[in-house]
Amino acid sequence: MAELRAAEWETAPYWRERIHGYMTGTRHPRQALPPRTVVVAVEADRLVGFAAGHLTRRYGCDGELEWINVARDRRGTGLAAQLLSWMAGWFGLQQAVRVCVDVDPDNAPARAFYLRHGARPLNAHWLVWEDIALAREERL
């Protein structure tokens, strides 16, 4: 997972520490609540993508999508949409309806992906799904 994150920004050791802390509950995003999950996509024994999220109270949201990362050679295949759909299902099981995601304003591909899947602008950095179930319904 760290290598996928590092392909975009920072280094693998940096992300190893952050992801480990996130997964073990020793690192907390602002206003994060304890329930969190990580899902991975593996093809032929190779990690090709992952997504993570947690419950929160940030910006009045019930949940926060922390990360979706897909290997460069698997982008455009629908894998990110499948990961988002899985996360939407998890948020639903947690009764989290309003879900936010922080997206760099300069990251046009990520912003377009989330907007295409039902998110709407909340502020310069954040997008929000008023009902994350809509992101799941697209995949059914």
Residue, then its C-alpha position, 0 to 999 in steps of 0.5 A: m500500500a505504501e508503494l502505491r501511495a508513494a508513487e504519487w507523493e512522498t516516500a514508501p517509508y513515510w506511507r508505511e508509518r502513516i498507513h500502519g498507524y491508521m490501520t492500528g488506530t494509533r494515528h487519527p485524522r481530525q475528528a475521526l471515530p474508531p471504526r475504520t476499514v481497509v480493502v485491498a484489490v489483488e491480482a495474480d498475487r500483486l496489490v493493484g489497489f486499496a481503499a480506506g475509510h473511517l467514521t468521523r464528525r468532520y464537516g458534519c459528515d458521518g464518514e470519511l473516505e481516507w484513500i483510494n489508490v490504484a496502480r497506474d497500469r490498472r487505472g481506467t479499468g473500473l477498479a477505483a469505482q469497485l473500491l468506492s462501491w465497496m467502501a460505500g457498502w461499508f459506510g452503509l453498514q456503519q449507518a454513515v450516510r454523509v461521507c466526505v473526501d479530501v481532494d487536492p484542488d489541483n488533482a483534476p483526475a481524482r476530483a473528476f472521478y469523485l464528481r462522476h460518482g456522485a460527490r459534490p463540492l463542499n469547499a476548496h479541498w473537500l467533496v461530499w456525498e450527501d448519501i454515499a449509497l448513491a456511489r454503491e448503486e452505480r455499481l449494482 
